[in-house]
Structure formats: C-alpha cells, structure tokens
C-alpha cells in the first residue's frame, strides 16, 4: 500500500560486521549516607552546632552523640571551629549542592558488562538484536583496521557513549544504585573481544509515484548511518547488472500475462505504483482468482496472501482420504543477487516445508530449485547449502537459464501458481524489483506446470540435465540425479 506517496518494492537485510566485548570499568556514583550520619551533616550544614545541641535535637544519649561525632571526625567530615562548635570540612561541604539538600557521596566502584558494537560506526546495540548467522543477508565490508584494533577503539567509544549506553538500559546493574545523579565512567580497566557477529540491518527500498527510488531511511540501531549508507552503496554497485525489462516483457508475453504489462507506463517502461494499487482493488472486488503483489513473496504481507490462497486447498487435502503426498510443490528461485537476502525468507521456507505434512499424512512434496551452472558447480552449491541451513535437504540445483533467470515460480501442481518477475532497472532503482501474482486459474496453472516440467526434465546438452541433483550432493562434488 502507498504510504506518504512512497511504496516499498523490496526488503533486503545487510549484515554489518560487529563484535561482542567484555568490558571491565570503574565508575563514579552518587549515593546517600546512613540516617544519623546524613542528618547530623545536614544539621551542621545549616549552622555550626555544639555537641549538646546535636544531642538534644536528635534525642541521643551522651555516649551515642560522642560515637556519632567521633565517627564523622575520623571520616574527615566534621571539625571543631575556633568558637568550639562543630562545622563541616571542605570534604563534607562537597556533599551538598545547596542548603537543605540531601548529601550525596561520590564513590568509585568497579563493574563489568558484555556489550556489542558494530565495526563501522562503533554504535553499541542491544545483545537481544544479535543473530549469529551470516546468512539471508548481504555482508558489508568494513575497514580492516577497525577489526584489528577493535578493542582499543571500543575502549574509546565506550567512554564517549557511556551516558547514551546507560540511557538505553544496557547497564541496568548501574541504574539500580541509589541517587539522583547518573553515574559517570571513571576509567576503563580492560576490553576483551569475545566473538564476531553480524548486526542485521533490515532495509526497505521504496519508490515514489513515478516508480523512481527514494532516499533510504537511517538506521535506529546506529549513532550515525552515513558511513553505512556508503558501504551499502559499494555493495549495490558491485551487484548491479544490466536492465532486463525487455527480457521480462517477453516472458510475460510467452505466459500470456497481459495483466502485469498494464502496470507499466508505456512511455517510460517504469512501474506505476498507483496502477498496482488500482489492480489490487479490482482483483479483490472481482474475485478473479488472481492476486497481484509488489515485493518479495516471502515478505510478511505477500506470504500471508499466498497462505490465504492455499488454505482451502490444504484443508481439503487434510480432510481427503486420497493420498496427495506425491503431488509436488515446486519453488524455482531466480538468478537474482537480492533473492532470499532477508530474514523473512527462512521463516517462509520453514513454513513451505512444515505445512507439507501433518502427523497423519503427507500433503505435498516440497522441492526448492536454486540456480547453479551445472552438476559440478560445487562452490555455488556449498553457498546455497550454507544459506539454506537445515532446509538444504529439500533443495536441488537447477541449471541457470529458466526464463533467463528473471522469473521465480511457485507451483502446487494443478492447484495454484505464483509468478514473480525480478526486474533490474539500475537507471532508476538500486536493487531488483520483484513484481508478481498468485493465480488459481486452471488454464494458466496447467500452462505453467508444463513450462516448469519441460525445463526441469530437459537438458541443455547431452549428459547435461537441467535438474542437477540434490544441493548436498553437488556440494560434495558428486553426482546424484535421482528425481525426488
């Protein structure tokens, strides 16, 4: 949906190198005094007093008065004036900011904490934001010196940001101290690096009413985002490929997809977000069996649209006595460097696999096809195995070239299909733009099924099948071409 004349067309996570540190430090805190000690000093602060006056005021015995005053004298907080009265010393005068104020005693105390800092801006961020997985995101490259000298740099930034870190609640053990004034750092005794980790920066890429990119938002996790925006720009430049709009338009024609073509301005070949919004409204009211969407299929809102379309079909299979476990649910990934670079992808893939069966029966056979050059492409297969983690057992390699690598398809055989075009328009958009639709149209689902099966079962040359086998087998450097 349009918001402030902006619409999100992609969601990409960037992984900023960070480290976690154990920091031992000393800090100065203000704390109150014991009851008698406090009120004797407050009384003498108002005016010099004799022992007898103090004894009378507090109702103390002579011995109790002598003990209290003796303790304060030994502490260097009371002294005897030439007139024979008790007065505050320079030390105890420093406990008060004004007459009648509660005295506060400064004390140096030791403490320690484990904190995480990114290695670009050295912003301290919550340990709760930490995920130790360098996957489903684009890694940013930072200055090597920041990593090699991180302990020294963190010592400096911890002292500079102490009050800010305290305000964020990352030093809760200090906030438990009594006193009105915030503690201040006295000295940093040691900084020890514990481990490397990524700070995941979820990024929404947005466009305006004309289909052109708008400036990205800053990151709340960082004290300053300028440096990180520069690192992101470097990665985006490295990943840039040529415009593929005409290739995708040809794919639309081959799929007889006239509806998606209507979403583009014929003069500029750029998408018009208002056209998307209008088409979505028409689809909703017409009950056309088609749902158009912008952005990756695994985004929260788009995945919910897919689940809504699948729900009656899955429920029917659960209730049916017919064995549907051999029915395939195929997910063909595009050759898009930004595909699956978002934390939502893992949860959607988990959903895709988890919903394939109940305790009683198998509902469909989930297969994820990811692009590889051939069945010997073990390097890329290992990257996929790492990215997919525990779900790699459901993944197979598919020779690159399906619809020029620009189209992603999810197909529950004979039931429902999802088509997502991944547009590359570097002149106007810094990352690819996924645009697609969900359909239950039997004729189109059948057509897509034939297209998918012909490619998966086909080959590019003799002894070069497009289905390159299980990712785990390719990663080992071995061939295994059995069809799941």
C-alpha positions in Angstrom: 0.0 0.0 0.0 1.1 3.6 -0.7 2.3 5.5 2.4 3.3 9.2 2.2 3.5 8.8 -1.6 6.0 6.0 -1.1 5.7 2.3 -1.6 8.1 -0.5 -0.6 9.2 -2.6 -3.5 11.9 -4.7 -1.9 13.1 -5.7 1.6 16.8 -6.5 1.9 18.9 -7.2 5.0 22.5 -6.1 5.2 24.9 -7.8 7.6 27.2 -5.3 9.3 30.3 -6.9 11.0 30.2 -6.5 14.7 31.9 -7.9 17.8 30.9 -8.6 21.3 33.2 -7.4 24.1 33.7 -7.9 27.8 34.4 -4.5 29.3 35.6 -4.1 32.9 35.4 -0.5 34.1 35.2 1.8 37.2 32.5 4.4 37.6 31.7 7.2 40.0 28.3 7.1 41.5 26.4 9.3 43.9 24.9 7.6 46.9 23.2 8.6 50.1 24.5 8.3 53.7 23.3 6.3 56.7 20.4 8.0 58.6 22.3 9.5 61.6 25.3 10.4 59.6 23.2 12.2 57.0 21.1 14.2 59.4 24.0 15.3 61.6 25.7 16.6 58.5 22.5 18.3 57.2 22.0 20.0 60.6 25.6 21.2 60.8 25.3 22.3 57.2 22.5 24.7 58.2 24.7 26.2 61.0 27.6 25.2 63.2 26.4 23.2 66.3 27.7 22.2 69.7 27.6 18.5 70.9 24.8 19.4 73.3 22.7 20.9 70.6 23.1 17.8 68.4 22.3 15.5 71.3 19.1 17.5 72.1 18.0 17.8 68.5 18.2 14.0 67.9 17.3 12.8 71.4 20.6 10.9 71.7 22.4 10.0 74.9 25.8 11.5 75.6 27.5 8.2 74.6 25.6 7.9 71.3 26.3 11.5 70.5 30.1 11.0 71.2 30.2 7.9 68.9 28.4 9.6 66.1 30.5 12.7 66.2 33.7 10.8 66.6 32.9 8.7 63.5 32.3 11.8 61.4 35.5 13.5 62.7 37.5 10.3 61.8 36.0 10.4 58.4 37.1 13.9 57.9 33.6 15.2 57.6 33.4 17.3 60.8 35.9 19.6 62.5 35.9 21.9 65.5 35.8 25.7 64.8 37.8 28.2 66.9 34.5 29.0 68.6 34.2 25.4 69.8 31.4 24.5 67.5 31.2 21.6 65.0 31.4 22.6 61.3 31.6 20.8 58.0 35.0 20.2 56.4 35.8 21.1 52.8 35.2 17.4 52.0 31.7 17.1 53.5 30.8 20.6 52.1 31.2 19.0 48.7 28.3 16.6 49.5 25.8 19.4 49.2 24.8 21.5 46.3 22.5 23.8 48.3 21.1 24.4 51.8 18.6 21.6 52.8 19.7 19.3 50.0 20.3 15.6 50.8 24.0 14.9 50.9 25.4 12.7 48.1 28.6 10.9 48.5 30.7 10.2 45.4 32.1 6.6 45.3 34.3 4.9 42.8 33.0 1.3 42.1 34.0 -1.5 39.8 31.7 -3.2 37.3 31.8 -5.3 34.1 29.4 -5.9 31.2 29.3 -7.7 27.9 28.3 -5.3 25.0 28.1 -5.5 21.2 29.5 -2.8 18.9 29.4 -2.7 15.1 32.8 -2.2 13.4 31.8 0.7 11.1 30.3 3.3 13.4 31.1 1.6 16.7 27.5 2.1 17.9 26.6 0.0 20.9 23.5 -2.1 20.2 21.3 -4.5 22.3 22.6 -8.0 22.7 19.0 -9.0 22.0 19.4 -7.9 18.4 22.2 -10.4 17.9 21.8 -13.4 15.5 25.0 -15.3 15.0 24.0 -16.3 11.4 25.9 -14.8 8.5 23.1 -15.8 6.0 20.0 -14.5 4.3 21.6 -11.1 4.0 24.3 -9.2 2.1 27.5 -8.8 4.1 29.1 -5.4 4.2 32.9 -4.9 4.1 34.4 -2.6 6.8 37.9 -1.2 7.2 40.3 -3.9 8.2 41.9 -1.6 10.8 38.6 -1.3 12.6 38.6 -5.1 13.1 42.2 -5.4 14.1 42.1 -2.5 16.5 38.6 -3.1 17.7 39.5 -3.4 21.5 41.3 -0.1 21.5 38.6 1.6 19.6 35.8 0.2 21.7 37.5 1.4 24.9 37.4 5.0 23.4 33.8 4.7 22.2 32.6 3.1 25.4 33.8 6.2 27.4 32.4 8.6 24.8 29.0 6.9 24.7 28.7 6.0 28.4 25.7 8.1 29.1 24.0 7.0 25.9 24.6 3.4 26.7 23.3 4.0 30.2 20.1 5.6 28.8 19.5 2.7 26.5 19.4 0.4 29.6 22.4 -1.7 28.6 24.0 -1.0 32.1 21.0 -1.9 34.2 23.2 -3.0 37.1 24.3 0.6 37.5 20.8 2.0 37.4 19.9 0.1 40.5 22.1 2.4 42.5 20.5 5.0 44.8 20.9 8.6 44.0 19.6 11.2 41.6 22.6 11.8 39.5 23.7 9.3 36.8 27.0 7.5 37.4 29.9 8.6 35.2 32.7 6.4 33.9 35.9 6.8 35.8 38.3 4.5 33.9 38.1 1.5 31.6 40.3 -1.2 33.1 40.1 -3.8 30.2 38.3 -4.6 27.0 38.4 -8.1 25.7 36.9 -9.3 22.4 34.6 -12.3 22.8 33.4 -13.1 19.3 32.4 -11.9 15.9 28.8 -11.5 14.9 26.6 -9.6 12.4 24.3 -6.7 13.1 21.3 -7.3 10.8 20.1 -4.1 9.2 16.6 -4.6 7.8 16.2 -2.2 4.9 13.1 -1.2 2.9 13.7 0.0 -0.6 11.0 2.4 -1.7 9.8 4.2 -4.8 7.7 7.3 -5.4 4.6 7.7 -7.6 6.7 7.7 -10.7 8.3 4.4 -9.9 11.7 6.0 -9.1 13.8 5.3 -6.0 13.5 7.5 -2.9 16.2 8.0 -0.3 16.7 5.2 2.2 15.8 5.8 5.9 18.6 5.9 8.6 19.0 3.0 11.0 17.8 3.4 14.6 20.5 1.0 15.8 23.3 3.3 14.7 24.5 6.6 16.1 25.2 7.7 12.5 24.1 6.0 9.3 26.0 8.0 6.7 29.1 5.7 6.8 26.9 2.5 6.5 24.9 4.0 3.6 28.2 4.4 1.8 29.2 0.8 2.5 25.8 -0.3 1.2 26.2 1.8 -2.0 29.5 0.0 -2.6 27.8 -3.4 -2.4 24.9 -2.3 -4.6 27.3 -1.1 -7.2 29.2 -4.4 -7.1 25.9 -6.4 -7.6 24.5 -4.2 -10.4 23.6 -6.0 -13.6 22.1 -4.7 -16.9 18.5 -3.8 -17.4 16.4 -6.9 -18.0 13.0 -5.2 -18.6 12.6 -6.2 -22.2 13.5 -9.8 -21.5 10.8 -10.0 -18.8 8.2 -8.4 -21.1 9.0 -11.2 -23.5 8.4 -13.7 -20.7 5.1 -12.1 -19.9 4.0 -12.4 -23.5 5.0 -16.1 -23.5 2.9 -16.6 -20.4 0.0 -14.7 -21.9 0.3 -12.3 -18.9 -1.3 -9.2 -20.2 -2.4 -8.0 -16.7 1.1 -7.4 -15.4 2.0 -5.5 -18.5 -0.7 -3.0 -17.7 1.1 -1.9 -14.6 3.8 -0.2 -16.6 3.9 3.3 -18.0 4.2 2.7 -21.8 6.3 5.9 -22.2 9.0 5.1 -19.6 8.7 1.3 -19.1 8.6 2.1 -15.4 6.1 0.6 -13.0 3.3 2.9 -11.8 2.6 2.1 -8.1 -0.9 3.6 -8.5 -1.7 1.1 -11.2 -0.7 -1.7 -8.8 -3.0 -0.4 -6.1 -5.9 0.0 -8.6 -5.4 -3.5 -9.9 -5.3 -5.0 -6.4 -8.6 -3.2 -5.6 -10.2 -4.6 -8.8 -9.0 -8.1 -8.1 -10.4 -8.0 -4.5 -13.8 -7.0 -5.7 -14.0 -9.1 -8.8 -13.0 -12.3 -7.0 -10.8 -13.1 -10.1 -8.7 -15.8 -8.5 -5.7 -13.6 -9.2 -3.8 -11.5 -6.6 -1.1 -9.0 -7.7 1.6 -8.0 -5.3 4.8 -5.9 -5.2 7.9 -7.1 -3.3 9.3 -10.5 -2.5 6.9 -13.4 -2.0 8.4 -14.0 1.4 7.7 -10.6 2.8 5.1 -10.7 5.6 2.2 -9.3 3.7 2.8 -11.3 0.5 3.4 -14.6 2.3 0.0 -14.0 4.1 -1.6 -13.5 0.6 -0.2 -16.9 -0.5 -1.3 -18.7 2.7 -4.8 -17.3 2.2 -4.9 -18.7 -1.3 -3.5 -22.1 -0.2 -5.6 -22.5 3.0 -8.8 -24.0 1.4 -6.7 -26.3 -0.8 -4.5 -27.6 2.1 -7.6 -28.1 4.3 -9.3 -30.1 1.6 -6.2 -32.3 1.3 -6.1 -32.8 5.1 -9.7 -34.0 5.1 -9.4 -36.1 1.9 -8.8 -39.8 2.1 -6.8 -39.5 -1.2 -3.0 -39.7 -1.0 -1.7 -36.4 -2.2 1.8 -36.8 -0.9 3.3 -37.4 -4.3 1.9 -34.1 -5.6 4.9 -31.7 -5.9 5.0 -28.1 -4.6 7.9 -26.6 -6.6 9.6 -23.4 -5.8 12.0 -22.2 -8.5 14.4 -19.4 -7.4 15.5 -16.7 -9.8 19.1 -15.7 -10.6 18.7 -12.5 -8.5 21.5 -11.5 -6.1 18.9 -10.0 -3.8 16.7 -13.1 -3.6 16.5 -14.6 -0.1 18.6 -11.8 1.4 16.1 -11.1 4.1 15.4 -12.8 7.5 11.8 -13.4 6.4 12.9 -15.9 3.8 14.0 -18.5 6.3 10.7 -18.4 8.1 8.8 -18.6 4.8 10.9 -21.6 3.7 10.3 -23.3 7.0 6.6 -22.7 6.5 6.7 -24.1 3.0 8.3 -27.3 4.3 6.5 -27.6 7.6 3.0 -27.3 6.0 3.8 -30.2 3.6 2.6 -32.8 6.2 0.5 -33.4 9.3 1.1 -36.1 11.9 -1.3 -38.3 9.9 -0.3 -37.8 6.3 1.9 -36.1 3.7 0.1 -33.3 1.8 2.6 -32.4 -0.8 6.3 -32.9 -1.7 8.1 -29.6 -1.2 11.1 -29.0 -3.6 13.2 -25.8 -3.8 15.2 -25.4 -7.0 18.1 -23.0 -6.8 20.3 -21.9 -9.7 23.7 -23.5 -10.4 25.7 -23.6 -13.6 25.8 -27.4 -13.8 26.1 -30.5 -11.6 29.8 -29.8 -11.0 29.2 -26.3 -9.6 30.1 -27.4 -6.0 31.3 -23.9 -5.0 27.8 -22.3 -5.6 26.1 -25.4 -4.2 28.1 -25.0 -0.9 27.0 -21.4 -0.7 23.4 -22.5 -1.1 23.8 -25.2 1.5 25.1 -22.6 3.9 22.3 -20.1 3.1 19.6 -22.7 3.4 20.9 -24.2 6.6 18.8 -27.0 8.0 16.4 -26.8 5.0 19.0 -27.7 2.3 17.8 -31.3 2.2 14.8 -30.1 0.3 16.8 -28.1 -2.2 18.0 -29.2 -5.7 20.2 -27.5 -8.2 18.6 -26.2 -11.4 20.8 -25.2 -14.4 20.6 -21.4 -14.9 18.5 -20.1 -17.8 14.9 -20.8 -16.8 13.1 -17.8 -18.3 16.5 -16.1 -18.5 16.8 -16.4 -14.7 14.5 -13.4 -14.2 11.3 -15.3 -13.1 10.6 -17.0 -9.8 7.8 -19.6 -9.8 6.0 -21.4 -7.0 3.7 -24.2 -8.3 1.4 -26.5 -6.4 0.7 -28.9 -9.3 -2.8 -28.4 -10.8 -3.9 -26.1 -8.0 -2.2 -22.8 -7.6 0.8 -20.9 -9.0 2.8 -17.8 -8.1 4.8 -15.9 -10.7 7.3 -13.3 -9.6 9.2 -11.2 -12.2 12.5 -9.8 -10.9 13.1 -6.5 -12.7 16.6 -5.0 -12.9 16.4 -1.3 -13.7 19.7 0.2 -12.4 19.0 3.6 -14.0 16.1 4.2 -11.6 16.2 1.5 -8.8 19.3 0.4 -6.8 18.0 -3.2 -6.2 15.8 -5.5 -8.2 12.1 -5.1 -8.1 10.0 -8.3 -7.5 6.5 -8.0 -9.0 4.2 -10.9 -9.3 0.8 -12.5 -8.9 -0.9 -15.5 -7.3 -3.3 -17.4 -9.5 -5.8 -20.3 -9.3 -6.7 -20.1 -12.9 -6.6 -23.7 -14.0 -5.6 -22.9 -17.6 -2.7 -20.8 -16.5 -1.6 -23.2 -13.7 -1.6 -26.0 -16.3 0.4 -23.9 -18.7 2.9 -23.0 -16.0 3.1 -26.6 -14.9 4.1 -27.7 -18.4 6.6 -24.9 -18.7 8.2 -25.9 -15.4 8.2 -29.6 -16.0 9.6 -29.3 -19.5 12.6 -27.3 -18.2 13.2 -29.4 -15.1 13.1 -32.6 -17.0 15.0 -31.2 -20.0 18.7 -30.8 -20.7 21.0 -28.2 -22.2 23.1 -30.8 -24.0 23.9 -34.5 -23.9 24.5 -35.7 -20.3 23.7 -32.2 -19.0 20.3 -32.4 -17.5 18.8 -29.2 -16.1 17.9 -30.9 -12.8 21.5 -31.1 -11.4 20.5 -33.1 -8.3 20.5 -32.5 -4.6 22.4 -29.5 -3.4 24.1 -31.6 -0.7 25.4 -34.0 -3.4 26.6 -31.2 -5.7 28.3 -29.6 -2.7 30.3 -32.8 -2.1 31.4 -32.8 -5.7 29.4 -35.9 -6.5 26.6 -36.6 -9.0 23.2 -37.7 -8.0 20.4 -37.2 -10.4 17.6 -39.2 -8.9 14.4 -37.2 -9.2 12.7 -36.5 -5.8 
